[in-house]
């Protein structure tokens, strides 16, 4: 009986730890997206198009210290 109770407590503790870890990851990812305005996977085609425009010379990449047009 005592061993069964210990197993239940260990299982609940492990479940809570995994749930907390998942919550923290989601919270930090959301904060990083809000802070850095990171594009999601759905917007990847935009990044590819912009990189292609830079390679074609239609756009110039921004570098620190450069002025905006």
C-alpha positions as CSV (number, residue, x, y, z in Angstrom):
1,X,0.0,0.0,0.0
2,X,2.8,2.4,0.9
3,X,4.8,1.5,-2.2
4,X,1.7,2.1,-4.4
5,X,1.2,5.5,-2.8
6,X,4.8,6.4,-3.5
7,X,4.4,5.4,-7.1
8,X,1.3,7.5,-7.5
9,X,3.1,10.5,-6.0
10,X,6.1,10.0,-8.2
11,X,3.9,9.8,-11.3
12,X,2.0,12.9,-10.4
13,X,5.2,14.8,-9.7
14,X,6.6,13.7,-13.1
15,X,3.4,14.7,-14.9
16,X,3.4,18.1,-13.2
17,X,7.0,18.6,-14.1
18,X,6.4,17.8,-17.7
19,X,3.3,20.1,-17.8
20,X,5.2,23.0,-16.2
21,X,8.2,22.5,-18.6
22,X,5.8,22.6,-21.6
23,X,4.1,25.7,-20.3
24,X,7.4,27.5,-19.8
25,X,8.6,26.6,-23.3
26,X,5.3,28.0,-24.8
27,X,5.5,31.1,-22.7
28,X,9.1,31.8,-23.6
29,X,8.5,31.2,-27.3
30,X,5.6,33.6,-27.3
31,X,7.6,36.2,-25.5
32,X,10.5,35.8,-28.0
33,X,8.0,36.1,-31.0
34,X,6.6,39.3,-29.5
35,X,10.0,40.7,-28.7
36,X,11.7,40.0,-32.0
37,X,8.6,39.7,-34.3
38,X,9.8,36.3,-35.6
39,X,8.0,35.0,-38.6
40,X,6.3,31.6,-38.3
41,X,6.7,28.6,-40.6
42,X,3.7,29.9,-42.6
43,X,5.6,33.0,-43.5
44,X,8.7,31.2,-44.7
45,X,7.8,31.9,-48.4
46,X,8.2,35.7,-47.6
47,X,11.7,35.1,-46.2
48,X,12.6,33.1,-49.3
49,X,11.3,35.8,-51.6
50,X,13.2,38.5,-49.7
51,X,16.4,36.6,-49.8
52,X,15.9,36.1,-53.6
53,X,15.4,39.8,-54.0
54,X,18.7,40.5,-52.2
55,X,20.5,38.0,-54.3
56,X,19.0,39.6,-57.5
57,X,20.2,43.0,-56.3
58,X,16.7,44.4,-56.0
59,X,17.2,44.9,-52.3
60,X,20.3,45.6,-50.2
61,X,20.6,43.9,-46.8
62,X,20.5,46.1,-43.8
63,X,23.8,46.4,-41.9
64,X,24.3,48.2,-38.6
65,X,25.4,51.8,-39.2
66,X,23.9,52.0,-42.6
67,X,21.3,54.7,-43.2
68,X,17.8,54.1,-44.4
69,X,16.9,55.4,-47.9
